Amino acid sequence: MARDPQVKRDTAFQMAASNIRFGRGITHEIGMDLRDLGAKRTMLVIDPALLPLSPGQTVVRSLEQHDVGFEIFSDVSVEPTDASFRAAAAFASEGGFDSVVAVGGGSAIDTAKAANLYSTHSGDFFDYVNAPIGRGLPVEGPLKPLIAVPTTAGTGSETTGVAIFDYVEKKAKTGIAHRYLKPTLGIVDSENTRTLPPAVAAASGLDVLSHALESYTAMPFNERPLPARPLERPAYQGANPISDIWALRALELTAEFLPRAFHDPTDDEARAQMLLAAAIAGIGFGNAGVHLPHGMSYPVAGMVTQHRPTGYDVDHAMIPHGISVILNTPAVVRYTSSANPERHLTAARALGADVRGAGPADAGEVLAARVIEIMRELQVPNGLSAVGYTDEDIPALVEGTLPQHRVTKLSPRPAEAADLTELFRQSMKIW
Ligand SMILES: NC(=O)c1ccc[n+]([C@@H]2O[C@H](COP(=O)([O-])OP(=O)(O)OC[C@H]3O[C@@H](n4cnc5c(N)ncnc54)[C@H](O)[C@@H]3O)[C@@H](O)[C@H]2O)c1
């Protein structure tokens, strides 16, 4: 489908900065940070698996040492749901907190963002949820200070204004996206990923790869419609010259260090560089957006019935976020490469592919081959069929992708239902 020439296109993009402190062994500083922010009573949102481990214990000790009052909320769901977001919001509203701390992966950090939003601005839960599932209203004003301490090298949620949840009734993932959701500070400390199971390192690391690859190949910001007011310019603005820098560097770091971090969790340099890559990719995609692989991943994750991933402490079927995204990626890059072959080749080179002699017509295949090579090295399931889907599920997967406009509209090449059908079909078995 061609883009409408009558629609006025945007001419600007906005880089919303993220405040990150990176260093080994810095988590103990958090009590001082909260004191400096004037915090007296903090809601500590923590993944229960992390509470007895070093990241949780270090944060609790620091809050105690610096006399910051706190209450623990550890009812965090791995891959949160509308119910778990609401439970955190209710706890936050009743607790009279002046600040929020998040310790964990994307699941804990996103839960903390929701708790902060709904305890600061009243309104219906779906007011701020992305349209068309929610009303997609912009957040009216700043939230309470939120300090995020990531324990996975993955989502970059410590840098973004995004909180993702599974809307269980609709079997679809969606989220809330606004700059005001961004953490006040991200404490990025590689000591905190020391206990990460290799399968989680792989899945969350592939999320980093996907964030960088999709933001770099997304539709350019100046092809998006012009918003009526600056407040309506979305966080996901399309590829732009600043996000490109972050995306390419994150691809290089991921190609070099993710296999090392996966094979050897005691490799301190690899773990540190992956945590840095996650934050770097987060700053890039947080201002540019992601596209088809993420849009397609939401029904893939939401409709799961049987897959039980190793390394994840859950009592129900699930497909880890990074896996649900990467399984769509080879088919998508073959499809989108004709829209901007040079970018697909540049991304392949940043991921370590040998692109000598490759021309525009080869770009999709070269990039897909390199992504598949990395997937195989990280022992990723071979396609959607390996996580429980068959061709009969494709119509429902397509139905579940179509409402994800917020991200799918950033595809450099538009994808209608028939295109998505073919992309899901090609993603059933990848190699
Ligand atoms: N907000 C954003 O910008 C953004 C971006 C991408 C994804 N997400 C969302 O984030 C969620 C996924 O987050 P994730 O990939 O970081 O994983 P996660 O937070 O779901 O954690 C995965 C598993 O690893 C365990 N774990 C985490 N850190 C550990 C550690 N250091 N040691 C031992 N175990 C540890 C957890 O207990 C859990 O079992 C999904 O809901 C996804 O949709 C959000």
The ligand as an SDF file (V2000), in Angstrom:
LIG
                    3D

 44 48  0  0  0  0  0  0  0  0999 V2000
    9.8970   -1.2370   28.8940 N   0  0  0  0  0  0  0  0  0  0  0  0
   10.5710   -1.5420   27.8230 C   0  0  0  0  0  0  0  0  0  0  0  0
   11.1410   -0.6660   27.1810 O   0  0  0  0  0  0  0  0  0  0  0  0
   10.6420   -2.9670   27.4140 C   0  0  0  0  0  0  0  0  0  0  0  0
   11.4070   -3.3280   26.2970 C   0  0  0  0  0  0  0  0  0  0  0  0
   11.4720   -4.6580   25.9450 C   0  0  0  0  0  0  0  0  0  0  0  0
   10.7900   -5.6190   26.6780 C   0  0  0  0  0  0  0  0  0  0  0  0
   10.0250   -5.2490   27.7480 N   0  0  0  0  0  0  0  0  0  0  0  0
    9.3060   -6.2390   28.5660 C   0  0  0  0  0  0  0  0  0  0  0  0
   10.1670   -6.7120   29.6020 O   0  0  0  0  0  0  0  0  0  0  0  0
    9.7740   -8.0500   29.9540 C   0  0  0  0  0  0  0  0  0  0  0  0
   10.9620   -8.9860   29.8470 C   0  0  0  0  0  0  0  0  0  0  0  0
   12.0040   -8.5490   30.6910 O   0  0  0  0  0  0  0  0  0  0  0  0
   13.4250   -9.2950   30.7430 P   0  0  0  0  0  0  0  0  0  0  0  0
   13.7410   -9.8950   29.4380 O   0  0  0  0  0  0  0  0  0  0  0  0
   14.3590   -8.3000   31.3150 O   0  0  0  0  0  0  0  0  0  0  0  0
   13.1880  -10.5160   31.7330 O   0  0  0  0  0  0  0  0  0  0  0  0
   12.3190  -10.6660   33.0710 P   0  0  0  0  0  0  0  0  0  0  0  0
   12.3630   -9.4450   33.8970 O   0  0  0  0  0  0  0  0  0  0  0  0
   10.9820  -11.1850   32.6860 O   0  0  0  0  0  0  0  0  0  0  0  0
   13.1580  -11.8270   33.8080 O   0  0  0  0  0  0  0  0  0  0  0  0
   13.3010  -13.0850   33.1820 C   0  0  0  0  0  0  0  0  0  0  0  0
   13.6490  -14.1780   34.2030 C   0  0  0  0  0  0  0  0  0  0  0  0
   14.9700  -13.9930   34.6720 O   0  0  0  0  0  0  0  0  0  0  0  0
   15.0000  -13.9270   36.1060 C   0  0  0  0  0  0  0  0  0  0  0  0
   16.0840  -12.9960   36.4360 N   0  0  0  0  0  0  0  0  0  0  0  0
   16.1830  -11.6860   36.0760 C   0  0  0  0  0  0  0  0  0  0  0  0
   17.3790  -11.2060   36.4700 N   0  0  0  0  0  0  0  0  0  0  0  0
   18.0320  -12.1980   37.0810 C   0  0  0  0  0  0  0  0  0  0  0  0
   19.3150  -12.3210   37.6960 C   0  0  0  0  0  0  0  0  0  0  0  0
   20.1890  -11.2980   37.7150 N   0  0  0  0  0  0  0  0  0  0  0  0
   19.6400  -13.4920   38.2450 N   0  0  0  0  0  0  0  0  0  0  0  0
   18.7990  -14.5590   38.2050 C   0  0  0  0  0  0  0  0  0  0  0  0
   17.6030  -14.5190   37.6260 N   0  0  0  0  0  0  0  0  0  0  0  0
   17.2250  -13.3460   37.0770 C   0  0  0  0  0  0  0  0  0  0  0  0
   13.6030  -13.4670   36.4910 C   0  0  0  0  0  0  0  0  0  0  0  0
   13.2740  -13.8620   37.8100 O   0  0  0  0  0  0  0  0  0  0  0  0
   12.7660  -14.1810   35.4530 C   0  0  0  0  0  0  0  0  0  0  0  0
   12.5120  -15.5280   35.8300 O   0  0  0  0  0  0  0  0  0  0  0  0
    8.6650   -8.4430   28.9950 C   0  0  0  0  0  0  0  0  0  0  0  0
    7.4090   -8.2420   29.6040 O   0  0  0  0  0  0  0  0  0  0  0  0
    8.8850   -7.4850   27.8450 C   0  0  0  0  0  0  0  0  0  0  0  0
    7.7110   -7.2960   27.0740 O   0  0  0  0  0  0  0  0  0  0  0  0
    9.9720   -3.9560   28.1260 C   0  0  0  0  0  0  0  0  0  0  0  0
  1  2  1  0
  2  3  2  0
  2  4  1  0
  4  5  1  0
  4 44  2  0
  5  6  2  0
  6  7  1  0
  7  8  2  0
  8  9  1  0
  8 44  1  0
  9 10  1  0
  9 42  1  0
 10 11  1  0
 11 12  1  0
 11 40  1  0
 12 13  1  0
 13 14  1  0
 14 15  2  0
 14 16  1  0
 14 17  1  0
 17 18  1  0
 18 19  2  0
 18 20  1  0
 18 21  1  0
 21 22  1  0
 22 23  1  0
 23 24  1  0
 23 38  1  0
 24 25  1  0
 25 26  1  0
 25 36  1  0
 26 27  1  0
 26 35  1  0
 27 28  2  0
 28 29  1  0
 29 30  1  0
 29 35  2  0
 30 31  1  0
 30 32  2  0
 32 33  1  0
 33 34  2  0
 34 35  1  0
 36 37  1  0
 36 38  1  0
 38 39  1  0
 40 41  1  0
 40 42  1  0
 42 43  1  0
M  CHG  2   8   1  16  -1
M  END
$$$$
